[in-house]
Amino acid sequence: MSNTTVINYEDSDGKGTVTLVANPFENGAKFYAKFDRTTVNIDHLIARIQKKEVGTNAITKRHTA
């Protein structure tokens, strides 16, 4: 049996991949997750923040980031 599971997802803001990896240690959760960060850049991050916080200024968010 494989010790990894790959989950592809897509929403209105983009798409990505989450890989669940079996935890090799006895303590803790059975799996841990790794997110493919190559699909995220600062512009996408700011757009997502603005979508959730309507009325925020892109320039202010870029400066904060």
Residue frames relative to the residue before (quaternion, step in Angstrom):
aa qw qx qy qz dx dy dz
M 1.0000 0.0000 0.0000 0.0000 0.00 0.00 0.00
S 0.5029 -0.6715 0.4623 0.2873 3.59 -1.00 0.87
N 0.3455 -0.7370 0.5382 0.2187 3.55 -1.12 0.62
T 0.7081 0.3684 -0.2731 0.5369 3.61 1.26 0.27
T 0.1077 -0.7503 0.6487 0.0681 3.53 -1.27 0.59
V 0.1910 -0.7851 0.5816 0.0944 3.58 -0.78 1.01
I 0.1025 -0.7855 0.6100 0.0207 3.54 -0.86 1.05
N 0.1638 -0.7650 0.6171 0.0844 3.57 -0.73 1.08
Y 0.0002 0.8011 -0.5986 0.0015 3.56 -0.96 0.80
E 0.0619 -0.7736 0.6293 0.0412 3.52 -1.26 0.39
D 0.0321 0.7712 -0.6356 0.0136 3.55 -1.04 0.82
S 0.7561 -0.3998 0.2529 0.4523 3.57 -1.24 -0.07
D 0.6832 0.4842 -0.2816 0.4685 3.61 1.22 -0.42
G 0.7687 -0.2799 0.1931 0.5416 3.60 1.17 -0.25
K 0.3786 -0.7011 0.5482 0.2543 3.52 -1.28 -0.37
G 0.0198 0.8077 -0.5884 0.0308 3.53 -1.23 0.32
T 0.3829 -0.7003 0.5572 0.2291 3.51 -1.35 -0.09
V 0.1014 -0.7483 0.6531 0.0564 3.54 -1.05 0.88
T 0.1397 -0.7832 0.6020 0.0678 3.57 -0.87 0.96
L 0.2059 -0.7548 0.6125 0.1131 3.57 -0.77 1.07
V 0.0964 -0.7982 0.5946 0.0027 3.56 -0.78 1.08
A 0.4952 -0.6604 0.4787 0.2992 3.56 -0.90 0.93
N 0.4222 -0.6946 0.5275 0.2471 3.56 -0.95 0.94
P 0.3143 -0.7867 0.4981 0.1851 3.62 -0.57 1.10
F 0.6386 0.5315 -0.3235 0.4528 3.60 1.26 -0.19
E 0.5686 -0.6202 0.4238 0.3352 3.57 -1.16 0.55
N 0.7048 0.4373 -0.2577 0.4956 3.59 1.09 -0.67
G 0.7418 0.4174 -0.2979 0.4321 3.57 -1.17 0.54
A 0.7547 -0.3808 0.2921 0.4473 3.51 -1.36 -0.22
K 0.6126 -0.5694 0.4065 0.3678 3.55 -1.27 0.35
F 0.7928 0.1587 -0.0636 0.5850 3.58 1.16 -0.65
Y 0.1246 -0.7160 0.6645 0.1741 3.52 -1.36 0.17
A 0.3545 -0.7579 0.5188 0.1753 3.57 -1.15 0.60
K 0.1447 -0.7464 0.6432 0.0902 3.54 -1.18 0.72
F 0.2167 -0.7817 0.5762 0.0999 3.57 -0.83 1.03
D 0.4170 -0.6941 0.5305 0.2508 3.57 -0.96 0.91
R 0.1823 -0.8386 0.5087 0.0690 3.56 -0.18 1.29
T 0.4966 0.6776 -0.4346 0.3246 3.61 1.17 -0.15
T 0.6487 0.5251 -0.3247 0.4451 3.62 1.21 -0.31
V 0.6773 0.4681 -0.2857 0.4904 3.61 1.26 -0.12
N 0.0240 0.7675 -0.6406 -0.0056 3.54 -1.02 0.83
I 0.7298 -0.4515 0.2742 0.4340 3.58 -1.23 0.24
D 0.6387 0.5340 -0.3382 0.4389 3.62 1.00 -0.74
H 0.6572 0.4919 -0.3064 0.4819 3.59 0.99 -0.83
L 0.6349 0.5324 -0.3275 0.4540 3.57 1.00 -0.81
I 0.6642 0.4926 -0.3010 0.4749 3.60 0.90 -0.89
A 0.6372 0.5253 -0.3288 0.4582 3.60 0.97 -0.81
R 0.6551 0.5020 -0.3157 0.4681 3.60 0.98 -0.78
I 0.6351 0.5165 -0.3305 0.4698 3.58 0.99 -0.80
Q 0.6698 0.4979 -0.3009 0.4613 3.57 0.89 -0.91
K 0.6240 0.5429 -0.3405 0.4472 3.59 1.04 -0.71
K 0.7161 0.4266 -0.2435 0.4959 3.57 1.03 -0.80
E 0.7580 0.2568 -0.1459 0.5815 3.60 1.12 -0.65
V 0.1746 -0.8250 0.5321 0.0765 3.55 0.33 1.29
G 0.7608 0.3547 -0.2756 0.4684 3.55 -0.96 0.89
T 0.5332 0.6135 -0.4304 0.3925 3.60 1.20 -0.04
N 0.4439 -0.6977 0.5123 0.2317 3.52 -1.16 0.70
A 0.4863 -0.6868 0.4584 0.2857 3.60 -0.78 1.02
I 0.6361 0.5300 -0.3350 0.4497 3.59 0.99 -0.77
T 0.6516 0.5013 -0.3134 0.4752 3.58 0.95 -0.83
K 0.6684 0.4940 -0.3059 0.4644 3.60 0.91 -0.86
R 0.6334 0.5175 -0.3354 0.4674 3.61 0.99 -0.76
H 0.6488 0.5108 -0.3156 0.4675 3.59 0.97 -0.84
T 0.6540 0.5140 -0.3025 0.4654 3.58 0.99 -0.87
A 0.6658 0.4968 -0.3036 0.4666 3.57 0.95 -0.87
